[in-house]
Amino acid sequence: MATYKVILKKLSDGTFDARYNATIVGMAESTGNSETAALDLLPKEIRYRIE
């Protein structure tokens, strides 16, 4: 399993924003109602950008 350096922030509306930035894919971002939801969506977004 790959490891990513991710920035996770709680937004003012109570949702969580997860961001990953790399030269290959650029900025990948996902938002969820919980930390887990935001982090679970991020690898899918990264894969989508690579394809």
C-alpha positions as a Markdown table, in Angstrom:
| # | Residue | x | y | z |
|---|---|---|---|---|
| 1 | Met | 0.0 | 0.0 | 0.0 |
| 2 | Ala | 1.3 | 3.4 | -0.9 |
| 3 | Thr | 1.9 | 6.2 | 1.6 |
| 4 | Tyr | 0.9 | 9.8 | 0.9 |
| 5 | Lys | 1.6 | 13.0 | 2.8 |
| 6 | Val | -1.8 | 14.6 | 3.2 |
| 7 | Ile | -3.0 | 17.8 | 4.7 |
| 8 | Leu | -6.3 | 17.3 | 6.6 |
| 9 | Lys | -8.3 | 20.3 | 7.8 |
| 10 | Lys | -11.6 | 20.7 | 9.5 |
| 11 | Leu | -13.6 | 23.4 | 7.7 |
| 12 | Ser | -15.9 | 25.9 | 9.3 |
| 13 | Asp | -19.0 | 24.0 | 8.2 |
| 14 | Gly | -17.9 | 20.9 | 10.1 |
| 15 | Thr | -16.7 | 18.9 | 7.1 |
| 16 | Phe | -13.2 | 17.7 | 6.5 |
| 17 | Asp | -10.9 | 18.6 | 3.6 |
| 18 | Ala | -8.0 | 16.2 | 2.6 |
| 19 | Arg | -5.4 | 17.5 | 0.1 |
| 20 | Tyr | -2.5 | 15.9 | -1.6 |
| 21 | Asn | -0.1 | 17.7 | -3.9 |
| 22 | Ala | 2.4 | 16.1 | -6.2 |
| 23 | Thr | 4.1 | 17.0 | -9.4 |
| 24 | Ile | 2.7 | 14.0 | -11.2 |
| 25 | Val | -1.0 | 14.5 | -10.3 |
| 26 | Gly | -1.1 | 18.1 | -9.2 |
| 27 | Met | -3.5 | 18.9 | -6.4 |
| 28 | Ala | -6.0 | 16.2 | -5.4 |
| 29 | Glu | -8.7 | 17.1 | -3.0 |
| 30 | Ser | -11.6 | 15.3 | -1.3 |
| 31 | Thr | -14.2 | 16.4 | 1.2 |
| 32 | Gly | -16.2 | 14.3 | 3.6 |
| 33 | Asn | -18.4 | 14.5 | 6.7 |
| 34 | Ser | -15.7 | 12.9 | 8.8 |
| 35 | Glu | -11.9 | 12.6 | 8.7 |
| 36 | Thr | -12.3 | 9.0 | 7.6 |
| 37 | Ala | -14.7 | 9.8 | 4.8 |
| 38 | Ala | -12.4 | 12.5 | 3.4 |
| 39 | Leu | -9.3 | 10.3 | 3.6 |
| 40 | Asp | -11.1 | 7.3 | 2.1 |
| 41 | Leu | -12.0 | 9.3 | -1.0 |
| 42 | Leu | -8.5 | 10.8 | -1.6 |
| 43 | Pro | -6.8 | 7.6 | -3.1 |
| 44 | Lys | -9.7 | 7.3 | -5.6 |
| 45 | Glu | -9.2 | 10.9 | -6.6 |
| 46 | Ile | -5.4 | 10.4 | -7.0 |
| 47 | Arg | -6.0 | 7.2 | -9.1 |
| 48 | Tyr | -8.5 | 9.2 | -11.3 |
| 49 | Arg | -6.0 | 11.9 | -11.9 |
| 50 | Ile | -3.2 | 9.4 | -12.9 |
| 51 | Glu | -5.4 | 7.7 | -15.4 |
